[in-house]
Amino acid sequence: MTAGAPVSRHTTTQEQIVREYIATFNQSEFAVLLGMRVVDAHDGYARVEMDCTGKLNPDAVAHGGAIFSLADQAFGIAANCTGIHRVAVSVHIQYLAPAKGALVAVAHRVEDNGRCDMYRVLVSEGIRTVATFDGVAFRITPGNNAA
């Protein structure tokens, strides 16, 4: 740190919250089962990796459920990593190409209207897009019993 540089307690707190969410998601039973790993996240963004080994269908390509799970994991982290609780209300996936190797899902928030946020997730194998995923998350506020 540079002497005299302002210290932002908010930034440190946000960074701690994000680190805790990443650790929680990386240690969740489902993430461990599928070998998913969050490699980066911040408000409205997440990058999650997964290898397809052990997740192939009878045609020897990644099972659609594994690809969906990876995209959904990135969506959930991008929506919740700063401590604001959101729940998915709608998702849609389009499978564009078969995959066999290491996959990366990158989620971005594309709209925030204060109650519902929209996210776009791209799942890639190398430079090739394997699937696109769109999700809508409803923001849960204290005292709202919707969850």
C-alpha positions in Angstrom: 0.0 0.0 0.0 1.2 3.5 -0.7 1.6 5.7 2.3 -1.2 8.2 2.5 -3.5 6.3 0.1 -7.1 6.2 1.3 -8.3 2.8 2.7 -11.8 1.9 1.7 -13.4 -0.3 4.4 -16.3 -0.9 2.0 -14.0 -2.4 -0.6 -12.3 -4.7 1.9 -15.7 -5.8 3.2 -17.0 -6.5 -0.3 -13.8 -8.4 -1.2 -14.2 -10.5 2.0 -17.9 -11.2 1.1 -16.9 -12.3 -2.4 -14.1 -14.5 -1.1 -16.5 -16.2 1.3 -19.1 -16.8 -1.4 -16.4 -18.2 -3.7 -15.2 -20.6 -1.0 -18.8 -21.6 -0.1 -19.6 -22.3 -3.7 -16.4 -24.2 -4.3 -17.0 -26.4 -1.3 -20.6 -27.1 -2.0 -21.4 -30.8 -2.5 -22.7 -30.3 -6.0 -19.7 -28.3 -7.1 -17.3 -30.9 -5.7 -19.3 -33.7 -7.3 -19.0 -32.1 -10.7 -15.5 -30.7 -10.2 -16.6 -27.1 -10.8 -14.3 -24.4 -9.6 -15.0 -20.6 -9.3 -11.9 -18.8 -10.6 -13.1 -15.2 -10.5 -16.2 -13.3 -9.3 -17.3 -9.9 -8.5 -20.7 -8.0 -8.5 -22.6 -9.3 -11.5 -19.8 -11.4 -12.8 -18.5 -15.0 -12.4 -16.1 -17.3 -14.2 -16.4 -21.0 -13.4 -14.4 -23.9 -14.8 -15.2 -27.6 -15.1 -13.6 -30.6 -16.9 -15.9 -32.9 -18.8 -14.1 -36.0 -17.7 -16.7 -38.4 -16.1 -19.6 -36.3 -17.4 -20.0 -37.6 -20.9 -23.2 -39.0 -22.4 -23.3 -42.3 -24.4 -22.2 -40.3 -27.5 -19.0 -39.4 -25.7 -19.7 -35.7 -25.5 -20.5 -33.6 -22.4 -23.9 -34.4 -21.0 -26.3 -31.4 -21.4 -27.1 -31.6 -17.7 -23.4 -31.0 -16.8 -23.2 -28.0 -19.1 -26.4 -26.6 -17.7 -25.1 -27.1 -14.1 -21.9 -25.3 -15.0 -23.8 -22.3 -16.5 -26.3 -22.3 -13.5 -23.4 -22.2 -11.1 -21.9 -19.2 -12.8 -25.3 -17.5 -12.8 -25.8 -18.1 -9.1 -22.4 -16.8 -8.2 -22.7 -13.7 -10.3 -26.1 -13.0 -8.8 -25.2 -13.6 -5.2 -21.5 -13.1 -4.5 -21.8 -9.6 -2.9 -24.3 -10.7 -0.3 -27.5 -9.5 -1.9 -29.7 -12.6 -2.0 -31.3 -13.4 -5.3 -33.2 -16.5 -6.5 -33.6 -17.8 -10.0 -37.1 -17.4 -11.4 -36.4 -18.3 -15.0 -33.6 -19.8 -17.1 -33.1 -20.8 -20.7 -30.2 -22.6 -22.3 -29.3 -23.1 -25.9 -26.8 -25.9 -26.7 -24.7 -24.8 -29.7 -22.0 -27.4 -30.1 -20.8 -30.6 -28.4 -18.0 -30.5 -26.0 -15.5 -33.0 -24.5 -12.8 -31.1 -22.7 -12.3 -28.3 -20.2 -15.3 -25.9 -20.1 -15.5 -22.3 -18.9 -18.7 -20.5 -18.0 -18.6 -16.7 -17.8 -21.7 -14.9 -16.4 -22.4 -11.2 -16.7 -25.3 -9.2 -15.4 -26.9 -7.5 -18.4 -29.8 -5.7 -16.7 -30.8 -4.6 -13.2 -34.2 -3.1 -12.7 -34.1 -3.1 -8.9 -36.2 -6.2 -8.4 -35.2 -8.6 -11.1 -31.7 -8.9 -12.7 -31.0 -10.6 -16.0 -27.8 -12.5 -16.6 -26.1 -13.9 -19.7 -23.8 -16.9 -19.4 -21.5 -18.1 -22.2 -20.1 -21.6 -21.9 -17.0 -22.2 -23.9 -14.5 -25.0 -24.7 -11.4 -23.1 -25.7 -12.5 -20.3 -28.2 -15.6 -22.2 -29.2 -19.0 -21.3 -27.6 -20.8 -24.5 -26.5 -23.9 -23.0 -25.0 -25.6 -19.7 -24.1 -27.7 -19.4 -20.9 -30.0 -16.6 -19.9 -31.3 -16.3 -16.4 -33.5 -14.0 -14.4 -33.0 -13.6 -10.7 -35.4 -12.1 -8.3 -34.0 -9.9 -5.5 -35.0 -11.1 -2.0 -35.3 -8.3 0.5 -35.4 -8.6 4.3 -39.0 -9.3 5.3 -39.9 -10.6 1.9 -41.1 -14.2 2.4 -40.9 -15.1 -1.3 -38.0 -17.5 -0.7 
